[in-house]
Amino acid sequence: MCVLGVRAWCASRFHFRPCVVCAHLQQGLGLETTKALATTNATIIIGAYNLTHGNEVAVNVSLLSGNPNIVAQHIDLSNFSSVRSFADSALAFARHVHGGDVGVVDALINDAGMDYVPQWENATTVDGFEQVFQVRPLACCYDPVSYT
């Protein structure tokens, strides 16, 4: 699991509601992380490849924690246009919840990954990268200016 960009996390519980993007935190340790974040009243945006499952997780965590500011949005890490679309919609949601002109994400937690699968050996994405390489290290650090 990779945690990036935590801004004043200790103080955030008391002074403002942080906005946290959780990429693929829908099962196992990632799900427990999402549940723990929900108890801090953080705004949580779950990035999910399977949006139906992501929505179920968002609803269940919201009911368990009493935190209504949890949503799931689709993301396909093997497609940079999907990553860009997810980033745009996550920032729009952050603007909506927090008000103002600028959406702020206080933390990004990546728990996405993909195992080596023999039939995907040498498989490339629509962006021209080897599939596992794009999903693991590239998509979480995607900067659209660098790849256009």
N, C-alpha and C positions, 0 to 999 in steps of 0.2 A: 504494500500500500504506500502511496506517495502523497505527502501533504505539502502543498505549496502555498505561499502567500498568506500566512496567518498574520492578521493585523491586530495587535493589542488584544489577544484572545482573552487573557484573564480579565481585563477591564470590560471587555465586550458584554459579559454576562450582566453587568450592572448598569452600563451607560447607554447602550444602544442594542438593537437587535441585529446581529451579524447575518450576512447573507452567505450561505455556504453551498457550493456546487459539489455534488457527490457523484462522480462518474462511476456507474455500475456498482453501487453499494446496495445490492438487493438481496444478498444472501451471506451466510457465514459471518465472519468478522466485520465485513462491510456493513451488513444489516445492523449489527450491534452498534457500530459507530454511528449510523444514521439515527438509531433509537436514542443513543446518548446525546447527540447533538439536538435532537428534538426536545429533550427535557430542558435545554437552555433557552427555549423559545426562539431559536434561530430560524430564519427563513431558509428552507432547504429545497434545493432544486436537484432532483435525482435524474441523472442522465441514464436512459435505459434503451438498450437495443430492442428489447421486447416491451413495447409501450403498455400492453395489457398487464403484464406482470409488474411493471414499474408503477402503474396506477394503483394496482392492488396493494403494493408495498406502501405507497404514499398514504393511501386511505387508512391502512392498518396502523401505521406508525402514528398518524395524526390522531386516530381514536385512542391509542394507547397513551400518548403523551398529552393529549389535549391541545396540541399545537396545530392551528388551522393553516399555517403558512408552509405547507409541504406540498410540492407538486412533482410530477414526473414529466419529462419531456424526452422525445426520441433523439437518439444519437447513434450513428453508425461510424465507429472509429476507423473503418476501412475506406471511408469516403470523406475527403476534406470538405466538400460542399456541405455535407451533413454536419460536420464539426462546426463549420462557420454558421450554419443556420441555427444550431443549438446554442452557440455563444450569443448570437443576436437575440434569440428568444429568452435566454436566461437573463441577459442584461435588461431586456424590456420588462420581464417579470420583476426584477429587482427595482426598477424605476417605479413600477406600479405599486409595489408593496411599500416602498420607502418614500415615495413621492419625489418630486424634483425632476431635473432634466437628465441627470447622469445616473446610470445604474452602476452600483458598486458591488463587486464580489469580494468578500473579505477572506475567504479561504476556498481552495480547490483541493479536493481529496480524490485522488485517482486510485481506484481499485480494479481497474479494467486490465485485462490481460487475455492472452490466448496461448494455449499450448501448441507445441509443434504437432501438426497432423500430417502424416506422410502424403496423403492425397493433395495437400495444399503446397507441397514442396514446389518451389519455383512459381507458385501462383502469384500474380500481381494484381494490385488494386486498380481501380479506374484512374488513379493518380499516377500509376506507373511504378509503385514501390512494391517490394515483397510484402505479402499480407501481414505476417506476424510482426515484421519490423515496423510497418506503419501503425498497427494497432497498439503495440507496446510503447516504443519510445517517441515516435513522431507525432501521433495524434494529440497526445497530452500537452505537447509544447508547440502546437501548430500556430504559426503566424502566417496569415493569408498573404501578406506582402512578400514573404520569402519564397513562396511556392508558385506565384503567378507569373 
